[in-house]
Amino acid sequence: MTIVLTNDDGIDAEGIWSLQKATELVFGTKGAITAPIRQYSGCGHQVTTHAPIAIQQRLELGEETYAIDGSPADCVRVAIAHLYSDVKLVLSGINHGGNMGVDVYMSGTVAAVREAAFHNIPAISISHYRDQRREFDWTWAAETSARVIKQLLEIQLPPQSYWNVNLPHLETKDLDTIPEIIFCEKSSQPLPLGFKVDGDRVTYAGRYNLRDRSPDTDVDVCFSGKIAVTQMGI
C-alpha cells in the first residue's frame, strides 16, 4: 500500500516534513512524497496539459521522494497514474496557513486531495492556521495531525469525498493540551478583500481580522482554538 504525501508550499517546506512525521506516527512508515518543486499556493485545481512535467527524484531527502515541476493536482496525477499502482491514501499539507470556507476553491492543498477523490482514493488535506504573532511548532503539528488522521480513517466516507482539516495556532503555553476535534461545515462567506497599493500596482492582502465567524463553521471553530474538520465532496 502506497501513501502519497504532497502540498502546495513546495517540497522544501517544513509542513510536508511534519506531515511525513505524522504518517510515521500513524502507520510506522514515511509515505512517498510527490510534491511541487516550488510554491503553488493559491493555484486551485490547476493541471498541466500543454507541456511535459519534469520529475526529479530527491534521493538526499529519501528514496521515495520526488520533486514535480507541476501543481499539487499534477503531483497526485503523476503519483497515481505513473509512479505507483497501489495508492491507497493521499495526504496533503501541512499547509503554512489555513484553508477554510470558500478558500478551499483556491487552495492547491485542497485541490490535491480533491484530485484523489476523483479517483475514489481516500484523502485528507491538513492546514495550519497562522497567527502572525507566533511561530509554528511543527512537532506539535505532526503529533496533532497524527491523532486526527487516525480518527478520520476510522470513518467511512461516501464515494468521491474527502476531509479538509484546519489546525488552530495555539499559544506556546497551550501546546501541551489536545484541542477538541469538531466536525463542522465550511463557512460560505469569502475572506474580505484588501489590497496594498503601490502606484499603479496592487498586492492582495486578505483581511483575516474581519472574517465572518458564523457559529459552527470551520472559521469559527479554528479561530476558537479547536481543530476544524469538514467533510467535502466533489
Secondary structure in CASP SS format (residue, H / E / C, confidence):
PFRMAT SS
TARGET T0000
AUTHOR 0000-0000-0000
METHOD secondary structure of the structure
MODEL  1
M C 1.00
T E 1.00
I E 1.00
V E 1.00
L E 1.00
T E 1.00
N C 1.00
D C 1.00
D C 1.00
G C 1.00
I C 1.00
D C 1.00
A C 1.00
E H 1.00
G H 1.00
I H 1.00
W H 1.00
S H 1.00
L H 1.00
Q H 1.00
K H 1.00
A H 1.00
T H 1.00
E H 1.00
L H 1.00
V H 1.00
F H 1.00
G C 1.00
T C 1.00
K C 1.00
G C 1.00
A E 1.00
I E 1.00
T E 1.00
A E 1.00
P E 1.00
I C 1.00
R C 1.00
Q C 1.00
Y C 1.00
S C 1.00
G C 1.00
C C 1.00
G C 1.00
H C 1.00
Q C 1.00
V C 1.00
T C 1.00
T C 1.00
H C 1.00
A C 1.00
P C 1.00
I C 1.00
A C 1.00
I E 1.00
Q E 1.00
Q E 1.00
R C 1.00
L H 1.00
E H 1.00
L H 1.00
G C 1.00
E C 1.00
E C 1.00
T E 1.00
Y E 1.00
A E 1.00
I E 1.00
D C 1.00
G C 1.00
S C 1.00
P H 1.00
A H 1.00
D H 1.00
C H 1.00
V H 1.00
R H 1.00
V H 1.00
A H 1.00
I H 1.00
A H 1.00
H H 1.00
L H 1.00
Y C 1.00
S C 1.00
D C 1.00
V E 1.00
K E 1.00
L E 1.00
V E 1.00
L E 1.00
S E 1.00
G E 1.00
I E 1.00
N E 1.00
H E 1.00
G E 1.00
G C 1.00
N C 1.00
M C 1.00
G H 1.00
V H 1.00
D H 1.00
V H 1.00
Y H 1.00
M C 1.00
S C 1.00
G H 1.00
T H 1.00
V H 1.00
A H 1.00
A H 1.00
V H 1.00
R H 1.00
E H 1.00
A H 1.00
A H 1.00
F H 1.00
H C 1.00
N C 1.00
I C 1.00
P C 1.00
A E 1.00
I E 1.00
S E 1.00
I E 1.00
S E 1.00
H E 1.00
Y C 1.00
R C 1.00
D C 1.00
Q C 1.00
R C 1.00
R C 1.00
E C 1.00
F C 1.00
D C 1.00
W H 1.00
T H 1.00
W H 1.00
A H 1.00
A H 1.00
E H 1.00
T H 1.00
S H 1.00
A H 1.00
R H 1.00
V H 1.00
I H 1.00
K H 1.00
Q H 1.00
L H 1.00
L C 1.00
E C 1.00
I C 1.00
Q C 1.00
L C 1.00
P C 1.00
P C 1.00
Q C 1.00
S E 1.00
Y E 1.00
W E 1.00
N E 1.00
V E 1.00
N E 1.00
L E 1.00
P C 1.00
H C 1.00
L C 1.00
E C 1.00
T H 1.00
K H 1.00
D H 1.00
L C 1.00
D C 1.00
T C 1.00
I C 1.00
P C 1.00
E C 1.00
I E 1.00
I E 1.00
F E 1.00
C C 1.00
E E 1.00
K C 1.00
S C 1.00
S C 1.00
Q C 1.00
P C 1.00
L C 1.00
P C 1.00
L C 1.00
G C 1.00
F E 1.00
K E 1.00
V E 1.00
D E 1.00
G C 1.00
D C 1.00
R E 1.00
V E 1.00
T E 1.00
Y E 1.00
A C 1.00
G C 1.00
R C 1.00
Y H 1.00
N H 1.00
L H 1.00
R C 1.00
D C 1.00
R C 1.00
S C 1.00
P C 1.00
D C 1.00
T E 1.00
D H 1.00
V H 1.00
D H 1.00
V H 1.00
C H 1.00
F H 1.00
S C 1.00
G C 1.00
K C 1.00
I E 1.00
A E 1.00
V E 1.00
T E 1.00
Q E 1.00
M E 1.00
G E 1.00
I C 1.00
END
